[in-house]
Amino acid sequence: MRPDAVILYGPPAAGKDTVTAALTALDDRYVHFDRLKVGANAGAPYRAASADELDRLQAEGAILYANERYGNVYAIDRPRLDDLTTAGRVPVVHLGQVAGIHTLHAEYPARWVTVLLWCPREVTATRARQRGSTDVAERLTVWDETKTDLAAADMDVFDVVLRTDQRPPDEAAVHIHRALTDRARAVPPVWDKVD
């Protein structure tokens, strides 16, 4: 049987970290997937890697998906997903590109629950300032890129759509957990309207 896994997709400050924390509080099987990061400030919640290490892993076929953002490279590697799922954990992967969702669905054999976490642009700006981000303008540019990415996507890629400006994190976590555990869909998944 394929292992369970979750993808949280959304713009900056949509609540991916906050909802992941709520998921881990709800059920300790959930665990934040700590992506590899090549670049500045490559500490928690990332695993630091050098460009040479990333090149080696790519040559070995261990990198499932990589993207560049904020002057850094972020990568999702098969060995770490394998370690987590083999241990009975449910990795929660954060993504900001629909291409990454398609790649994980195609390349990693898991029972993926894919969630769109959404908030309006002005909410991203407010949250970014509240958490002390010094690059709010860049975060808003990425919000715009995410909106464009989403507009070109087939919304069927998502199992659940949640507006984090309208739902508290613990409620969002319950909806995601239900989507993962209620495979018979006895309760229809939540599909909030995205503006």
Secondary structure, 3 states (H helix, E strand, C coil): CCCEEEEEECCCCCCHHHHHHHHHHHCCCEEECCCEEECCCCCCCCEECCHHHHHHHHHCCCEEEEEEECCEEEEEEHHHHHHHHHCCCEEEEEECCHHHHHHHHHHCCCEEEEEEEECCHHHHHHHHHHCCCCCHHHHHHHHHHHHHHHHCCCHHHCCEEEECCCCCHHHHHHHHHHHHHCCCCCCCCCECCCC
